[in-house]
Amino acid sequence: MTTPYRILLFYKYVSIPNAAELAAEHLQYCKALDIRGRILIADEGINGTLSGTIEQTDAYMAAMHAHPLFSDLLFKIDEAEGHAFSKMFVRHKKELVTLRYDKKLDPNTDGGDRLSPKAFYEKMQQDDVLILDGRSNYEYDLGHFRNAIKPDLETFREFPEWIRNHLTEHRDKPILTYCTGGIRCEMLTAVLKNEGFNEVYQLDGGIVTYGQDPEVQGRGFDGNCYVFDERVSVRINLTDEHILVGECHHCGAKTDRYLNCADDTCHLQHLCCEACETEHRGYCSAECEAHDLAVAGSVL
C-alpha cells in the first residue's frame, strides 16, 4: 500500500538571475500548493526539503522541471505517513551553504569526482583512503560511516581553517567526503581541491541516496542519519549489521533519539534514551529543570 505523503530533498547549483524575486514568487507558489518545508534560494542555486501528498509533490516536481533553470533537477523521494514540516519557508540567502571562503568556487566545475553508492562503498574498503564527514558534530554523533573522521566543527564555514590545520599532511591520500544530501560536499570537495588536494571524491546524492540504493542498502553506515525535518532520525543501514552509535546525554546508553530540552530558554537538542527521558522529564540537565520550576513558581 502506497503511503499518502512524500518528503522531497533536492538541490542544484545554478546561476539564478533575480534570486530574491524568485524566492518571493516561489513562496507564494508553495503556499498555494499547500506543501510544507524549507527552501533556500541564492544567486548560486536552490536547496530544499519539503513534504506533501503524492499529488502535491507530483505537481511540485512537474512545475520545477518545467522551469528552464531546473529542468534536470534531481529529487530524492522518501515515503511518509504525514507532513514532515509544520510550515512553509522560502528564503533568499547569500550562499546556499554558508562558507564565506576567500575565493568564489563553482561546485559544478571545481568539485571532486562523484562516486555512486557502490563505488563509494568499494572505495571505503581501501587501506589508504581518508573518509571525511562533511556535517556538524550533532549529525556525526547520531550516525556516520565506519572509520570516518569527525572534524569536530560547529559550522560549515570552519572547514577551510580545519583543513589547513589537520589535513595538510594527507594531501597525497584519496579523500572520500559525504553529507546528508550531497550539497555540502559539492562545496567541500571544491575547497579541498583549491587547498591542494588532488584525489578528492564525493558521495553522489549523499547519505540519503546511499541508504536507498538496492545493492548497497546502506552497508557501512553505523547509527542513523540526522535529517532536518520532524523525523530527525532516519535509518540508513538496512542490513543486519545495523548498529546504534549515538550515546545518551545522561547515561551513555546507545540510542537514536534526539530531544529538545523541555526548558524553553534552553531547548538544547540532545541524544536521550527512553528511560532517561522519563527520569529527567525531558530536561538536558538538573539546572534546566530547576530553572523551569522556578519560572513556573514565579508565575503562580
Buried (B, 14 or more C-beta within 10 A) or exposed (E): EEEEBBBBBBBBBBEBEEBBEBBBEBBEBBEEBEBBBBBBBBBBBBBBBBBBBBEBBEBBBEBBEEEEBBEEBBBBBBEBEEBBBEEBBBBBBEBBBEBEBEEEBEBBEBBBEBBBBEBBBEBBEEEEBBBBBBBBEBBBBBBBBBEBBBBEBEEBBBBBEEBEEEBEEBEEEBBBBBBBBBBBBBBBBBBBBBBEBEBBBBBBBBBBBBBBBEEBBBBBBBBBBBBBBBBBBBBBBBEEEBEBBBBBBBEEBEBBBBBBBBBEEBEEBBBBBEEBBEEBEBBBBEEBBEBBEEEEEEEE
